[in-house]
Amino acid sequence: MAERFDTEDRDWPMRPWIMAAVGAVGGLVVHLLTDRYGYSNPMPVWKQAATAFTVIAVVSFLLTVELRRWSWSIAFAVGLGAVIALVGWFTAQYNRVPEIFEFPFFSGILAVLGAAPLFQTIRDEGAWRFPYARLHRHAWTDAVIGAASLLFTGVTFLMAWLIASLFDVIGIDAIKELLKEEWFSLDVGGLGVGR
């Protein structure tokens, strides 16, 4: 069993299930914001910003939350989501095509990735202190967890399609049809990232 980095850390056996639920709800919110838009019907800028807020807030929360000072993680996630949404909003105002996905937006995403370990260190210390060992641990842990989340999400979709294909062979196509629905796919993706 892995040794706890900090004696104040407590076990949280329900964490994977809670984070999966948060990810699934985030996926559903993204679907509700982006439904009925495509190449011929562009999404309004405010919905693009709201979608960016939802994605960044959910992913930041999933990455940084711990039982200790969990309310700080909520405030951090909402703050980062708001900053990125505003960066996207103002970026879209001066673009020829009103899209938020431009260089300033992607630079903000990079800043979010750098801010998470700093926040986690502050949360653990309870003050504006940055001991190297703790900061280094959070940076590497976040990178590994992010990569593992993407891998797990891919495996989740692979398994879902495998099960759908197996049921389709015996004449039950309900799972296959569900996976073709955008809302269900976003829920499964959010669940995979959160889990």
N, C-alpha and C positions, 0 to 999 in steps of 0.2 A: 504494500500500500504506500502511496506517495505521502511524504511528510508535508504537513501544513507549513506554509511559508510564514504565517503569522499565527500566534497563539490565540488572537482574538477572532480569527476566522472560525465560523461554525459550519457544521455540515448542513446541507440544504437538500434533502432527498427529493423534494418535489420540484426543484429548480428546472430540470429538463421539461417537465410537463407544463409548468407555468410559462416557460419561455416559448415552448411550441405553441401554446394558446395565444400568446402575445404576437408571435410571428404570423399565425393564421389570421388573426383579426387584422393585423397590418396588411396582409395580402388582400383580404376582403375590402378594406378601405381603399387600397390602391385600385382594385377593380371598379369600385363604385365611382371613383374619380375619373377613371380613364375609359369607362364603357362608352360605346358609340362614337369613338373618335378613331380616325385613321388618316391615310394620306389624302383622301379627297375631302375630309372634314377635319381640319386641324383643331387641336385642343386649345381653348383659351389660355392665356398666360397665367391667369390666377389658378386654374386647375393644374397647370404644370407645376407652379410653385407649391400648391397644396400637396401634390403627389410627391415632390421632392422633400417637403417637410415630413410627410408620413414615412417615407423610406428611410431618411436620415435619422429621424427620431427613434423609429423602431430598431434599426440596426445599432445605433449608439446605445440604446437602452439594453438590448440583448447582450452587447459586448461588455458593458461596464457595470452592470448591476451585481451587487452582493447584498447579503442580509445586513451587513454593517453599513449604515448610512445609505440605505436604499433610496431615500427621498432625494439625496444629492444626485443620484444617477438619473432620476426622473427629471430634475431641474436641468441637468447637463444635457440630456437627450433633447428636451424641448428647446433649450437654448440653441444647441447646434442645428436642430431642424429649422428653427426660425431664421438663423443667420444664413444658412444655405438657401432657404426659400427666398429670402430678401435679395441675396446676391443674384439668384436666378431671375427674380422679378425685374431688378434694375438692369440686368444684362439684356433681357428681352426687349426693354424699352428702346434701346438704340440699335438693335439688329434690323437688318432689312426684312428678314422673315422673323416674326416674333417667336423665337425659340429660346429656351433658357439654357440649352445644352451647348455652351460655348466655353472658351478658355477660362474665364473667371469662375464659372460654375465648377469646372473640373479642378481648378486650383483650390477652390473651397473644399472639395471632397478630399483632396490630398491633405489639407490643413486639418480636417476632421480626423483623418487617420493618425496624424501626429499629436492631436490634442487628447485622444483617448488615453494613452498611457500616462500622460501628464496628469489628467484628471484622476485616474485610478490611484496614482501615487499620492496626490493631495487627499483623496478620500481616505486612503488607508492611514496616512499620517495624521489626518485631522487638522492639518495646517499646511501652509505654503512651504513645505520642505520637499526636497527631491533627492533622497538618498539613492546613490547609483544602483545598488543591488536591486532595490524594489522597482525602480524605473526600468531597468534593463529587463527584469523578469516580466513586467507588464507588457513591454514592447514585443518581446518574443512570444509571449503567451497569446497576445492579440493576433499576431501574424499567424500563428499555428491554428488558433481557433477560427480565424477567418477562412483560412485555406481548408480546414476540416469541414467547416459549414458548407462551403461551396461543393466540396466533394460529397458530403452526405446528402445535399440537396440533389445532386446528379444521380446518386445511387437510389434515392427515394423515387425520383421520376422513372428511373430504369426499372425498379421493382414494380412500380404501379403499372407501367406499360406491359411488363411481363405478366402480371396477374390479369390485366385486362385482356391480353392476347390468349391466355389460357382459358379464361371464361368465354371468350369469343369462339374458341374452338368447339365448345360444347353448346353453343347457341345462345349464350347470355352476353349481350353486348352493352349492358347498362354501364359497366365501369369504363369501357372504351368510349362511350358517348359522353360520360361525365368528364373524362380527361380531355376531351375536345373543347369543353366549355372553358372560357377564359377565367371565370370566377373560381372554378374548381382548381385549375392549374395554379393560379396565384395563391390560393389557400394551401395547396400542397407544397408549393415553393416556400411560402412563409413558415409553414410547419417544419419543413426540412431545415431551413436556416436557423429557426429558433431551437430546434431539438439538438 
